[in-house]
Amino acid sequence: MSACNENKPTADLIISNAVIWTGDEKLSIAESMAIHADTIMAVGTNETTQKFKRQNTTVIDLAGRFVTPGFRIIRKGFTPSI
């Protein structure tokens, strides 16, 4: 049975019991998100993200604390082509 689970996507980290602002008009607040490497796999209820949990997944219970997305701004200098 464990062979079946090996093919399912797994989260490295699950944030649960949070107030997550998504910026999405249809689902502006969520309570949980699953993350693998640098990719958010799922955002929704605690139940939604549990399907990505495996034995090695870190779960952080935020006990109702607020989460907002972070933005990384990369500035590159302008180099004209001559």
N, C-alpha and C positions, 0 to 999 in steps of 0.2 A: 504494500500500500504506500510506502514512503516514496517509491519511484514515481507515483502519480504526482506527488507534491513537488518533486524536483523540477518539473517543467512549468509550474505556476510562477508568475512574477512574485518576488518577495521584496518586502520593505526592509531597509536598513534601520529606519527610524519611523516610529508612529507617534505623533503628537495627539493626545486625546484629552477630553474634558476641557476644551479650550473655547474661547470666543475668537474665531478666526475670521477676519475681514477678507473677503475674496475679491472684491471689486466687480463682481458679476451681478448684474441686475436681477437675474433669476434666483440666485443663491448668494445673497450678500454676506450672510453669516453662516459659518459651518462650525462643527464642534471637534472635528478630527481631520488629520491628513496623514497620508502615508508617503514616505520619501525613499527613493532608491538612488544612491550616489548623489547626483546633482539634479535629479528629476522628481517632481511631485507626481506621484502615481495616481492619487485619489484624494479628493476633498469631499467631506460630507459628514455623516453621522459616525459615531464610534463604531457602530455595527458595520457600516460600509467599509471602513479601513481595516477591520479585523481579518478580513479574508486575505490580506497581504502579510499577516503576521506569521512568522516562523520561529523556530527555537532560538535563532541568533538575532532576532529583531529587538532593538532597544525601544522601549515604550516609555514616554515621558507624560505623566499626568500633570497637566497645568492647572488643575483645580479651579477652572473658571477664568484664568488670566487671559489677557488680550494678545492676539498675534496679528501682525500686519506684514505684508510682503516687504522684503528689502530689495532695493534696486542697486545694481552695480553699474556705475557710469565709467566707461573706459574712454579716455581722451587720447586721441592720436594726433600728432602734429601734422599739419598739411604740408605735403611735399609735392611741389609742382613738377610735372614731367617736362623736361627740356629736350 
